[in-house]
Amino acid sequence: MKTVKTRHGDLNAGTVKLCVPVCEREFNGIEQACALLQEGIDVVEWRMDFFLGKTKADWLNALHLIRTQIKERMLLVTWRTKREGGVQECSKEEYVTLLEWMIASGEADMIDVELFSGEDTVHHLIQLAHTHGVSVILSNHDMQKTPSNEAMMIRLCAMERMGADIVKLAVMPESKHDVYRLLQVSSEYSASKDRPPAITMAMGSLGLITRICAEMSGSVMSFAALNKASAPGQLPWEQLLELLRLFHAGYGNSQ
């Protein structure tokens, strides 16, 4: 897979990166959440859709607070739309403006852009991000089902074709077979060295194994809860870190 270097580290260097979300409504909550960060957490995701910002200054001050608190960890900035599991409604214009502010701030390492936010929006934000040295995760979260293998591969390849630095696919399994299928598609996509790195997962309790065996399926990042989960099936970060390490000791060292 292609290498993604950010201001604060290489995303796909070494073992699977552990990412935790900051999902707070106010400044005090953000500061308290960031105080919980410990060694072993590689990436912090600011879930902007939880925050009750009213002005541009609110958003930029919150971003600066997080950047200061997390020190040299990589910072991913995300507005998750309600249709893909977010908590606040947001017009397309607001979505674009917020991400433009984050890109231009110089404090984010990566931004998340949703694949289905519209082709023009995707191209605009990717071009702007790359101008400012910010990497882009192009993502899709199916909160209802696990699409067919063909549909999942089409989405990942569409993200790659549109210029994503990292592709991300999260699905909701209805059976164990759905989980196996997600792992199969992830492994097949990630087998090529010419493709961008992938982040994949099946959500909910059925999909728990996909967060643990990310290394086997080619996924470069796994998400866990810091103090609040941002998606169904996230383990507390201490538990996932230990499981990732155990998996690597057994699987990674045998490769």
Stockholm file with secondary structure:
# STOCKHOLM 1.0

chainA/1-255         MKTVKTRHGDLNAGTVKLCVPVCEREFNGIEQACALLQEGIDVVEWRMDFFLGKTKADWLNALHLIRTQIKERMLLVTWRTKREGGVQECSKEEYVTLLEWMIASGEADMIDVELFSGEDTVHHLIQLAHTHGVSVILSNHDMQKTPSNEAMMIRLCAMERMGADIVKLAVMPESKHDVYRLLQVSSEYSASKDRPPAITMAMGSLGLITRICAEMSGSVMSFAALNKASAPGQLPWEQLLELLRLFHAGYGNSQ
#=GR chainA/1-255 SS CCCCEETTEETTSSSCEEEEEECCSSHHHHHHHHTTCCTTCCEEEEEGGGSCCCSHHHHHHHHHHHHHHHTTSEEEEECCCGGGTCSSCCCHHHHHHHHHHHHHTTCCSEEEEEGGGCHHHHHHHHHHHHHTTCEEEEEEEESSCCCCHHHHHHHHHHHHHTTCSEEEEEECCSSHHHHHHHHHHHHHHHTCTTSCCEEEEECTTTTHHHHHSHHHHTBCEEECBSSSCSSTTCCBHHHHHHHHHHHHHHTGGGC
#=GC SS_cons         CCCCEETTEETTSSSCEEEEEECCSSHHHHHHHHTTCCTTCCEEEEEGGGSCCCSHHHHHHHHHHHHHHHTTSEEEEECCCGGGTCSSCCCHHHHHHHHHHHHHTTCCSEEEEEGGGCHHHHHHHHHHHHHTTCEEEEEEEESSCCCCHHHHHHHHHHHHHTTCSEEEEEECCSSHHHHHHHHHHHHHHHTCTTSCCEEEEECTTTTHHHHHSHHHHTBCEEECBSSSCSSTTCCBHHHHHHHHHHHHHHTGGGC
//
